[in-house]
C-alpha cells in the first residue's frame, strides 16, 4: 500500500529568507530521521519526494507506507515547523491542507464510495486507487482516517488471502466405535410428531423431546460445568446495535443476524389505519407495518455471550474477583441461515448453554484446558460417542470481519477448538461433511476486554473465554449414533431420562400425520416406558 | 347504524308487462317477509323504500340495519328475482350493482380512509357517514364487506362505551399480614449489584438473583404445576405476523409489540458499504441498516402461549388426547412499555412460566378451578403473602381490539382472574396502585380454537386456557413483603434456596457503584450464607 498526496502548509506571515534556509534543513532532518521513526522498514515510513517554498507557504509532495501514514507524517511535519519557525521568527502555521490524497492498493478491492472522505475509487493494472477529498488539519487528527486505512488494509489482506476462509486442523479424535444406527433422527422426530415445524427453521418441541433435551442439559451441567465452579446467570436476548459493533458481529456476520424494531408510537390510536386494514383484509402486510415501526435498533441474541462482556463494560476488576465463571441458558439464539436448514440440526432459533469466563491470561487458559478435559470425558466416557476436536480459524477473527493471514496451532494463544460428532446417517466417517459441530471452546485474548474497556486495577492484562453447548445438536448427535432404543443409550444419560416419568406423546386423529409416523411413534413411545 | 344505497339489477333482456307485475308482487313479499328474516327487530332488518322498473332493469332504494345488512339484502333480492323470472320468462340477472352505498353511524368515529372500498368519511351532527365506492356482485359476496361492517360496528360500540376500559371486581383476598419491610427491592437489587441495567427495561441478572429466581420457579412448579399434571414443552420465541393476526394481538396491542426483520440478502458482500461505514465511523446507524433488512415479518414472544394454539392449528383431536396440559419456560417475552418502567418489576424483557391447556369446556373450567385453588394455596400457605384475586375484563377482548359492552362475574364463562400482591414500599394497602399483578389465569372459550381451526372429531366444542407466572414479579412481591433477611422468608422457599450453595456476588473496585451499595451487599450477602 502506498499513500500519496500534496501537503500545503500556509504560515501566519511571509517567510523571511533565513526561514527558508531553516525549512530546507528541517526537511532534510524529517526525511532522514523523524519521518522514518516508528518502523524498521523504510518503505513503510513516510518520504518527502519534493517540496516548494512559496512566499507564505510550503508545498510538499508526500509518499508514505502504512506504518508512518500520510496523516501522521503531515502532523509531524506541521509540528516540527511550527516549533522551529515559532521560536526563531514568531511565525505560526495558519492552515494545513492535504490535497489530492490517494491510496494505491495492490489488487482489485471494492471500497464503498458512500464512505465519508472518499471521492473516487477505480482500478488500473491490478491496482486499486482510492482518491480522497482534500483533508484539513481536523480531518487528519480524527481516528476516522486511521480506521479508513485499517479497513482498506484489511480488505487488501483479504484480497491477497483469497477465499481460504476455512482452516481446520485435527487436534484429537476418539477411537471408532460400533455403529448402532443409520437413520436420520431429525426425520424420525418429525414423523413421530415429537417436534412440529412452525416456520422456517423454527419448531415447537413437545414434552417428550423437551424431556430428552432437558435430561441431556442437566447431565452436561452436572458432569462438565458445575464441577468447574461455573454459576448460572440470566442474560437478555435482545441487544442494542452498539453491542454488536463492540463484539464485531455486526461487521462479520450481519447477513445471518435477526434485527428488532420498536413501535414508533405507544399510542394505539396512531395504528388505527393499519388495524382497520388488518381487520378488513385479514392480512398483516410487512411493508405497511414498517411505516409504524422504528428502523431496527436491536439485534436478537446471536453468540449469547455478548451480555457477559457488556456486564463488565468500563468496570475495574481486582484479583479477588477473578476469574469470573458464569453460564446462561435462559433463552434462544437466532441465526438466519439461507440454505441447509435441516430438522433441529440446523435451525434459525436454537438453544444453547453458553459458558463464559474472564480472568488473567493464565486463568483463562487454565479454565479452557480444564473445560476441554471435561468435554473429552463427557464425549467419550459419559456419552460414548465417536468424536473429534479441531483447531479452527479463531471464530472472532471471522466474526468480526477481520481475517488473519496464517493459522498455527498454539493452544495458549487466542483461538477456537471445535467439537465435532460423527453422524452415521450422513455417510462415511471419512468425509468431513458427515460430522456435526456440536459446540466449541474459544479464548479471545483481549478482543472483548479491549472493546468493552474492562480493566484490571493493577493494569494487568485480562482475557475472556466462551464455550457454546448447542443443546439440539448434542441430542441429534447422540440419537444419530445410538438410535431411539433407550437400551442402547449410555447408562448415565438413561439414568437422567428415567429420573422423571416419561411425558405423554401427542397422538390423535390427524397427528402424527402419516400412518407410518403413528406406528413408529407407538414403537418408540413404548420403549421409552419400559 | 343504518346502511343505505341504490341497488340496480340489469336483466338479460327486456321485461314483458306480466313480468313487471310479478316483480311488484315479489317486492311486496320481500319487504314483508324475506328481508325481515334473521332478526326479531324489524329495524335491524332490510327495507325497500322505493323502486322503479325500467325496460330491462330494476332500481331499488334500500335502507337496512345491521342484522340483515345491505349486502345480504341485495343478494336475497337478486336470488328471488332470478329464480322467479328465470322460471316464468327465462330471464336472468345480467348485472348487479349497489350504487352510492353509505353507512350512517351514531357518534363521531374515525375510520381509515385508506381502506379498500371506502370513498369518503365525514361527520355531521354527531353522526359519521361512510361513503363506499359502488359495489358489484362479487364485492357483495366477499367477507371483506362483512368484516368492514364488523369493524365499524365495533368502533361504534367502543364510541358509545367511552373510555370505560378498566373493569376490576374483587373476587377474594387474604387476611392482612404483619408488615416486615417497607423498602423498594428493585432499588436494593440494583444498589447491591445483583442486577445491572443494560438497556431500557433490560437487565443482566448475576448468579445470586438467578438463584433466587430459579428457586422460586422450582417451588412454583413443584407446588402448583406438576401436581396438576402439566408437562414441559419448548415454544419458539419469534412468530410470523400471521400468528398475531389469529391471536388478535396485532390488532389489540400492536403498540406494545417488538418486531423482527430478516436480512435482505445472505450474501455478506452485499453489506459491504454498510460494513465499511460502520468500520470507519464506529457507529451502527439504524436508518442505514433498515435498507439492508426486510420489512418486519415477525414479532417477538408477547403472550408466550401463542405457539400452543399454533401447534394444534388445523388438527382434529379426539377424547383420548384431551385435555392437553403443557407449560413453557424456555425464554423471555418482550413488551414495549413507554412509561412506568421500574427495576425488574416492570420491564421490556421478562421471564414467565406460561401454563396452557386445551379441552372440552368442562375440562378447561375444571383445570382453571384446580389451578386457582393451588395458586391460592401457594400465595397464602407456601409464600405467606398478602394477596387478592380480581375478575377483570377478559384480556383477550382487550387484546384483540374488541370491546365487550358489559362485564359480569360468571366464573364459568371465558374471562380472566388477576393475581395481585401488595407492595408495602409503594404505600397503603387501601390504594389499588400499590398492588402488583404477578400473574393471571384465563379461559378463552373458543376464541383460539376458532381462529386456529382446532377441531374435535365428534364436533364437540373445544376451549383453551392459559396462565402466566411472571417470575421477576413474584420474586419482587416476595422480597417487597419479606425483605432481604432469609430468616424472615417462608420456610419452604428458604429450603429451596438452601438446596444449593449460595452463588458469589460481584464485588470489585468499581462494582457495586456506591459505598452504600457495597456495604449493603456485604450485609445481605453475609445473611444469605448463614
Contacts between the chains, C-beta under 8 A, distances in Angstrom:
chain1	res1	chain2	res2	distance
A	110	B	269	7.8
A	110	B	272	6.2
A	111	B	276	6.5
A	112	B	272	5.8
A	112	B	273	3.6
A	112	B	274	8.0
A	112	B	276	4.1
A	112	B	277	6.8
A	114	B	273	5.2
A	114	B	276	8.0
A	114	B	277	6.9
A	115	B	273	7.7
A	115	B	276	5.5
A	115	B	277	6.2
A	115	B	280	5.7
A	116	B	280	7.1
A	116	B	281	7.2
A	143	B	282	7.7
A	144	B	280	5.7
A	144	B	281	6.6
A	147	B	279	6.0
A	147	B	280	4.8
A	147	B	281	7.8
A	147	B	282	6.7
A	148	B	280	4.8
A	150	B	279	7.4
A	151	B	276	6.0
A	151	B	279	4.6
A	151	B	280	5.9
A	196	B	311	5.7
A	198	B	236	6.0
A	198	B	239	7.7
A	198	B	307	6.4
A	198	B	310	5.8
A	198	B	311	7.5
A	199	B	236	7.4
A	199	B	239	7.4
A	199	B	240	5.3
A	202	B	236	4.5
A	202	B	238	7.0
A	203	B	236	6.9
A	204	B	233	6.8
A	204	B	234	7.2
A	204	B	235	5.9
A	204	B	236	6.7
A	204	B	307	5.2
A	204	B	310	7.3
A	204	B	311	4.9
A	205	B	233	6.1
A	205	B	234	3.9
A	206	B	233	5.7
A	206	B	311	7.9
A	207	B	231	3.8
A	207	B	232	6.0
A	207	B	233	5.4
A	207	B	326	6.6
A	209	B	234	7.6
A	210	B	231	7.8
A	210	B	232	5.0
A	210	B	233	5.4
A	210	B	234	5.0
A	211	B	231	8.0
A	211	B	232	7.2
A	213	B	234	7.1
A	214	B	232	7.1
A	231	B	207	3.9
A	231	B	210	7.8
A	231	B	211	8.0
A	231	B	503	4.4
A	231	B	504	6.5
A	232	B	207	6.0
A	232	B	210	5.0
A	232	B	211	7.3
A	232	B	214	7.1
A	232	B	503	7.6
A	233	B	204	6.8
A	233	B	205	6.1
A	233	B	206	5.7
A	233	B	207	5.4
A	233	B	210	5.4
A	234	B	204	7.2
A	234	B	205	3.9
A	234	B	209	7.6
A	234	B	210	5.0
A	234	B	213	7.1
A	234	B	351	7.3
A	235	B	204	5.9
A	236	B	198	5.9
A	236	B	199	7.4
A	236	B	202	4.5
A	236	B	203	7.0
A	236	B	204	6.7
A	236	B	332	7.4
A	236	B	349	5.3
A	237	B	237	7.6
A	237	B	331	6.6
A	237	B	332	5.4
A	237	B	349	6.8
A	238	B	202	7.0
A	238	B	258	7.4
A	238	B	300	7.4
A	238	B	334	6.8
A	238	B	349	6.2
A	239	B	198	7.8
A	239	B	199	7.4
A	240	B	199	5.3
A	241	B	284	3.7
A	241	B	286	6.7
A	241	B	289	7.1
A	242	B	283	8.0
A	242	B	284	6.4
A	244	B	284	6.7
A	245	B	278	6.3
A	245	B	282	6.8
A	245	B	283	7.2
A	245	B	284	5.2
A	250	B	275	7.9
A	250	B	278	6.0
A	250	B	284	5.7
A	251	B	275	5.1
A	251	B	278	5.9
A	251	B	279	6.1
A	253	B	268	7.6
A	254	B	263	6.7
A	254	B	268	6.9
A	254	B	271	5.0
A	254	B	274	7.2
A	254	B	275	6.7
A	254	B	292	7.5
A	255	B	263	5.2
A	255	B	265	6.4
A	255	B	266	5.3
A	255	B	267	6.6
A	255	B	268	4.4
A	255	B	270	7.7
A	255	B	271	6.0
A	256	B	263	7.4
A	256	B	266	7.5
A	257	B	263	6.6
A	258	B	238	7.3
A	258	B	260	5.4
A	258	B	261	7.2
A	258	B	262	6.2
A	258	B	298	7.8
A	259	B	260	6.7
A	259	B	261	4.9
A	259	B	262	8.0
A	259	B	263	7.7
A	259	B	289	6.9
A	259	B	293	5.3
A	260	B	258	5.4
A	260	B	259	6.7
A	260	B	260	5.1
A	260	B	261	7.6
A	260	B	300	6.5
A	261	B	258	7.2
A	261	B	259	4.9
A	261	B	260	7.6
A	261	B	261	6.6
A	261	B	296	5.9
A	262	B	258	6.3
A	262	B	259	8.0
A	262	B	336	5.5
A	263	B	254	6.8
A	263	B	255	5.2
A	263	B	256	7.4
A	263	B	257	6.6
A	263	B	259	7.7
A	263	B	336	6.1
A	265	B	255	6.4
A	266	B	255	5.3
A	266	B	256	7.4
A	266	B	336	7.3
A	266	B	337	7.9
A	266	B	338	3.4
A	266	B	339	7.7
A	267	B	255	6.6
A	268	B	253	7.6
A	268	B	254	6.9
A	268	B	255	4.4
A	269	B	110	7.9
A	270	B	255	7.7
A	271	B	254	5.1
A	271	B	255	6.1
A	272	B	110	6.1
A	272	B	112	5.9
A	273	B	112	3.6
A	273	B	114	5.4
A	273	B	115	7.8
A	274	B	254	7.2
A	275	B	250	7.9
A	275	B	251	5.1
A	275	B	254	6.7
A	275	B	401	6.2
A	276	B	111	6.5
A	276	B	112	4.1
A	276	B	115	5.5
A	276	B	151	6.0
A	277	B	112	6.7
A	277	B	114	6.9
A	277	B	115	6.2
A	278	B	245	6.3
A	278	B	250	6.1
A	278	B	251	5.9
A	279	B	147	6.0
A	279	B	150	7.5
A	279	B	151	4.6
A	279	B	251	6.1
A	279	B	401	7.5
A	280	B	115	5.7
A	280	B	116	7.1
A	280	B	144	5.8
A	280	B	147	4.8
A	280	B	148	4.9
A	280	B	151	5.9
A	281	B	116	7.2
A	281	B	144	6.7
A	281	B	147	7.9
A	282	B	143	7.8
A	282	B	147	6.8
A	282	B	245	6.8
A	283	B	242	8.0
A	283	B	245	7.2
A	284	B	241	3.8
A	284	B	242	6.4
A	284	B	244	6.6
A	284	B	245	5.2
A	284	B	250	5.7
A	286	B	241	6.7
A	286	B	294	6.9
A	286	B	295	3.7
A	286	B	296	5.7
A	286	B	297	4.7
A	287	B	295	4.9
A	289	B	241	7.1
A	289	B	259	6.9
A	289	B	295	6.5
A	289	B	296	5.6
A	290	B	295	4.0
A	290	B	296	6.2
A	292	B	254	7.4
A	293	B	259	5.3
A	293	B	296	5.9
A	294	B	286	6.9
A	295	B	286	3.7
A	295	B	287	4.9
A	295	B	289	6.5
A	295	B	290	4.0
A	296	B	261	5.9
A	296	B	286	5.7
A	296	B	289	5.6
A	296	B	290	6.2
A	296	B	293	6.0
A	297	B	286	4.7
A	298	B	258	7.9
A	300	B	238	7.3
A	300	B	260	6.5
A	300	B	300	7.9
A	307	B	198	6.4
A	307	B	204	5.2
A	310	B	198	5.8
A	310	B	204	7.3
A	311	B	196	5.8
A	311	B	198	7.6
A	311	B	204	4.9
A	311	B	206	7.8
A	314	B	510	7.7
A	315	B	508	6.9
A	315	B	509	7.6
A	315	B	510	4.9
A	315	B	511	5.3
A	316	B	508	7.2
A	316	B	509	4.2
A	316	B	510	4.6
A	317	B	508	4.8
A	317	B	509	6.5
A	318	B	508	5.3
A	318	B	509	5.3
A	320	B	507	7.7
A	320	B	508	6.9
A	321	B	506	6.9
A	321	B	507	7.0
A	321	B	508	4.2
A	324	B	506	7.5
A	326	B	207	6.6
A	330	B	331	7.0
A	330	B	332	7.2
A	330	B	351	7.0
A	331	B	237	6.6
A	331	B	330	6.9
A	331	B	331	3.2
A	331	B	332	5.1
A	332	B	236	7.4
A	332	B	237	5.4
A	332	B	330	7.1
A	332	B	331	5.1
A	334	B	238	6.8
A	336	B	262	5.5
A	336	B	263	6.1
A	336	B	266	7.3
A	337	B	266	7.9
A	338	B	266	3.4
A	339	B	266	7.7
A	349	B	236	5.3
A	349	B	237	6.8
A	349	B	238	6.2
A	351	B	234	7.3
A	351	B	330	7.0
A	401	B	275	6.2
A	401	B	279	7.5
A	457	B	509	4.9
A	503	B	231	4.4
A	503	B	232	7.6
A	504	B	231	6.6
A	506	B	321	6.8
A	506	B	324	7.5
A	507	B	320	7.7
A	507	B	321	7.0
A	508	B	315	6.9
A	508	B	316	7.2
A	508	B	317	4.8
A	508	B	318	5.3
A	508	B	320	6.9
A	508	B	321	4.2
A	509	B	315	7.6
A	509	B	316	4.3
A	509	B	317	6.6
A	509	B	318	5.3
A	509	B	457	4.9
A	510	B	314	7.7
A	510	B	315	4.9
A	510	B	316	4.6
A	511	B	315	5.3
